[in-house]
């Protein structure tokens, strides 16, 4: 099984740090890069060529959708998982048009964020391995 290099783009420092530690504990992950905003995320995709991008929907400056549109201009294939604190139909439709692999509520009493993210990452690993 190939191990992934993942880029996590989120403006919340504590969330980035917690999720990085958790994601690194998974067998399918070799390395987790982080970026605190959309511009740095775009630069990291160009420079580091991650296997997977985990992207926050709501960020100051360049939001997740604008960030993803810019990434899709030069990389149509990298799998993207989108996080949002405020899931709604509009954000999901925009993300679907940009080929988002999974859309996960960031904080929800009904969703275990880490478990949902792990399921999505494992699905991507299986897809890459085939």
RAZI-V987592 format. One record per run of one state. SS is the DSSP state (alpha for helix, beta for strand, coil for the rest). FROM is the first residue (numbers start at 1). LEN is the number of residues. If there is no record, write none. Layout:
ss:SS from:FROM len:LEN
ss:SS from:FROM len:LEN
This chain:
ss:coil from:1 len:3
ss:beta from:4 len:6
ss:coil from:10 len:3
ss:alpha from:13 len:12
ss:coil from:25 len:4
ss:beta from:29 len:7
ss:coil from:36 len:2
ss:alpha from:38 len:11
ss:coil from:49 len:3
ss:beta from:52 len:5
ss:coil from:57 len:7
ss:alpha from:64 len:11
ss:coil from:75 len:4
ss:beta from:79 len:6
ss:coil from:85 len:4
ss:alpha from:89 len:9
ss:coil from:98 len:4
ss:beta from:102 len:4
ss:coil from:106 len:7
ss:alpha from:113 len:17
ss:coil from:130 len:1
